[in-house]
Amino acid sequence: MIDTGDKAAKAKSFGWGILGSGQVAGHFAADLALAPGAVIVANYSRTSVNAKRFQENFGSKRAYSDLDAFVADPAIDAIYIATPNSMHLAQALKAIRSGKAVLTEKPLAPSHTEASVIEREATRANVFAMEAMGTRFLPAIAAAKAKVDAGEIGAIRKITAELAYEHPYDPKTRYFSRSLGGGASRDFGISCVSLAMFFLGQPQKVSGLWNAAPNGIDMSSEIVLHYDHAEAALSCGFDRNGKNHFVIEGTTGTIRVNAPFHKAKELTIYKGFARQAFFSPLSGPIGTIGKILDRLPVPGRIVEEYGFDGNGLQFEAIAVMDAIGTGRTGSDIMPVADSINALRAINIVLSQPATQRVIRL
């Protein structure tokens, strides 16, 4: 144990290796400073220049441009993979077969079949594996889940979610590159689908449609998860800036995870009059009347704040460290099976011919 002189600050050192040197890798590296005991012992980039720059920016102990040497570093307890989607499978397998735990940025792999390979190999090697779906670990989402599980809004009848940020079409960027595993559904839709399944489980049926960019990559998609007594209507895209909230409608109340829900810091709970005003059948979630009332004090509406420092990625890192420290090879909050199911839903929709019609939620 490391004695800092403060009992609350005592934590066993945990060595992270960061594979990738882009913006997301940087956000994760910065947030590790907020995870007690976390140490960046190594980082990897394809070029030594980028590897050294990342090391200087985030205080990694060693910088590598040789992937085999990086994976073999004995000080690494877990590898965080933050590379383009198409590289996730091969890099995760390399780490797993070397006995290293892996936290792979979403999506876990480009398809559910590839994600299943990761699950199989991690089980065979008896090492930890998880998709970095950090949203599930945020305090606001944990609070929303606890409220739903406690029956505070009754039984869920509908979830409505959107995650869309405008990106001009450019086939050279990772967003639209087929070779890098691009597309709105895997970049943004995966967060909507995964979080809906977190609250509702695996659906009985999946339907939807998608709209293609000029090169055939999905520019936007609408995915509907069907359950016996509920439905999740989910939307994502590069074609506009969306509402980016996540709304859970129950039989007695509604919870809105305020925008941007994938970095949630605030919940709004609606009951009684507020629920009727904000979620009328005619206007849909937060219709015209609701937008006006949202600026005013309204009986039955409660706003709860769940702020945090950094980008919020420290919570998933802490969960990984705790799981590995207690000998677990998976997460109860984000099991690999959930990653596979979410990718399967996306693949069901994308396997259909593209349409020019896009439904707006």
ChimeraX attribute file (.defattr): number of C-alpha atoms within 10 A of each C-alpha:
attribute: neighborCount
match mode: 1-to-1
recipient: residues
	/A:1	8
	/A:2	11
	/A:3	10
	/A:4	10
	/A:5	8
	/A:6	7
	/A:7	9
	/A:8	8
	/A:9	12
	/A:10	14
	/A:11	15
	/A:12	14
	/A:13	14
	/A:14	20
	/A:15	19
	/A:16	25
	/A:17	28
	/A:18	29
	/A:19	25
	/A:20	21
	/A:21	23
	/A:22	14
	/A:23	10
	/A:24	16
	/A:25	20
	/A:26	17
	/A:27	16
	/A:28	20
	/A:29	28
	/A:30	19
	/A:31	19
	/A:32	23
	/A:33	15
	/A:34	17
	/A:35	19
	/A:36	18
	/A:37	18
	/A:38	21
	/A:39	21
	/A:40	23
	/A:41	21
	/A:42	24
	/A:43	32
	/A:44	27
	/A:45	23
	/A:46	14
	/A:47	12
	/A:48	14
	/A:49	13
	/A:50	19
	/A:51	22
	/A:52	19
	/A:53	14
	/A:54	23
	/A:55	22
	/A:56	13
	/A:57	11
	/A:58	16
	/A:59	17
	/A:60	21
	/A:61	13
	/A:62	17
	/A:63	24
	/A:64	23
	/A:65	18
	/A:66	13
	/A:67	16
	/A:68	12
	/A:69	11
	/A:70	22
	/A:71	27
	/A:72	13
	/A:73	15
	/A:74	11
	/A:75	15
	/A:76	21
	/A:77	20
	/A:78	26
	/A:79	26
	/A:80	25
	/A:81	28
	/A:82	23
	/A:83	21
	/A:84	21
	/A:85	26
	/A:86	20
	/A:87	16
	/A:88	24
	/A:89	19
	/A:90	13
	/A:91	19
	/A:92	27
	/A:93	18
	/A:94	16
	/A:95	23
	/A:96	25
	/A:97	17
	/A:98	14
	/A:99	18
	/A:100	26
	/A:101	27
	/A:102	28
	/A:103	23
	/A:104	24
	/A:105	21
	/A:106	24
	/A:107	28
	/A:108	30
	/A:109	28
	/A:110	21
	/A:111	22
	/A:112	21
	/A:113	14
	/A:114	17
	/A:115	24
	/A:116	19
	/A:117	16
	/A:118	25
	/A:119	22
	/A:120	13
	/A:121	16
	/A:122	26
	/A:123	15
	/A:124	11
	/A:125	15
	/A:126	18
	/A:127	23
	/A:128	24
	/A:129	30
	/A:130	28
	/A:131	25
	/A:132	24
	/A:133	24
	/A:134	21
	/A:135	22
	/A:136	22
	/A:137	20
	/A:138	23
	/A:139	19
	/A:140	24
	/A:141	23
	/A:142	14
	/A:143	14
	/A:144	21
	/A:145	15
	/A:146	12
	/A:147	15
	/A:148	20
	/A:149	13
	/A:150	10
	/A:151	15
	/A:152	18
	/A:153	20
	/A:154	16
	/A:155	17
	/A:156	21
	/A:157	17
	/A:158	21
	/A:159	25
	/A:160	21
	/A:161	27
	/A:162	27
	/A:163	28
	/A:164	22
	/A:165	17
	/A:166	12
	/A:167	16
	/A:168	12
	/A:169	15
	/A:170	13
	/A:171	16
	/A:172	11
	/A:173	13
	/A:174	17
	/A:175	24
	/A:176	25
	/A:177	18
	/A:178	18
	/A:179	13
	/A:180	17
	/A:181	21
	/A:182	22
	/A:183	25
	/A:184	27
	/A:185	30
	/A:186	24
	/A:187	20
	/A:188	23
	/A:189	27
	/A:190	24
	/A:191	26
	/A:192	29
	/A:193	26
	/A:194	24
	/A:195	22
	/A:196	26
	/A:197	18
	/A:198	16
	/A:199	15
	/A:200	19
	/A:201	14
	/A:202	18
	/A:203	19
	/A:204	9
	/A:205	13
	/A:206	19
	/A:207	16
	/A:208	20
	/A:209	23
	/A:210	28
	/A:211	23
	/A:212	18
	/A:213	18
	/A:214	12
	/A:215	13
	/A:216	13
	/A:217	22
	/A:218	25
	/A:219	25
	/A:220	24
	/A:221	31
	/A:222	23
	/A:223	25
	/A:224	23
	/A:225	24
	/A:226	18
	/A:227	17
	/A:228	9
	/A:229	9
	/A:230	16
	/A:231	20
	/A:232	25
	/A:233	20
	/A:234	25
	/A:235	30
	/A:236	32
	/A:237	26
	/A:238	25
	/A:239	17
	/A:240	15
	/A:241	14
	/A:242	20
	/A:243	16
	/A:244	20
	/A:245	19
	/A:246	25
	/A:247	24
	/A:248	24
	/A:249	23
	/A:250	20
	/A:251	13
	/A:252	15
	/A:253	23
	/A:254	30
	/A:255	25
	/A:256	23
	/A:257	25
	/A:258	20
	/A:259	18
	/A:260	17
	/A:261	26
	/A:262	23
	/A:263	20
	/A:264	23
	/A:265	20
	/A:266	20
	/A:267	24
	/A:268	16
	/A:269	22
	/A:270	25
	/A:271	20
	/A:272	13
	/A:273	13
	/A:274	22
	/A:275	23
	/A:276	15
	/A:277	22
	/A:278	24
	/A:279	20
	/A:280	15
	/A:281	10
	/A:282	7
	/A:283	13
	/A:284	13
	/A:285	21
	/A:286	18
	/A:287	16
	/A:288	13
	/A:289	13
	/A:290	20
	/A:291	13
	/A:292	11
	/A:293	15
	/A:294	15
	/A:295	8
	/A:296	9
	/A:297	10
	/A:298	14
	/A:299	12
	/A:300	14
	/A:301	18
	/A:302	14
	/A:303	12
	/A:304	13
	/A:305	12
	/A:306	13
	/A:307	14
	/A:308	15
	/A:309	9
	/A:310	14
	/A:311	14
	/A:312	24
	/A:313	25
	/A:314	26
	/A:315	21
	/A:316	25
	/A:317	25
	/A:318	18
	/A:319	18
	/A:320	24
	/A:321	23
	/A:322	14
	/A:323	16
	/A:324	20
	/A:325	12
	/A:326	9
	/A:327	11
	/A:328	16
	/A:329	19
	/A:330	23
	/A:331	18
	/A:332	10
	/A:333	15
	/A:334	21
	/A:335	15
	/A:336	23
	/A:337	15
	/A:338	20
	/A:339	27
	/A:340	24
	/A:341	20
	/A:342	26
	/A:343	26
	/A:344	17
	/A:345	24
	/A:346	24
	/A:347	18
	/A:348	15
	/A:349	20
	/A:350	21
	/A:351	10
	/A:352	12
	/A:353	10
	/A:354	17
	/A:355	11
	/A:356	9
	/A:357	10
	/A:358	14
	/A:359	13
	/A:360	11
	/A:361	15
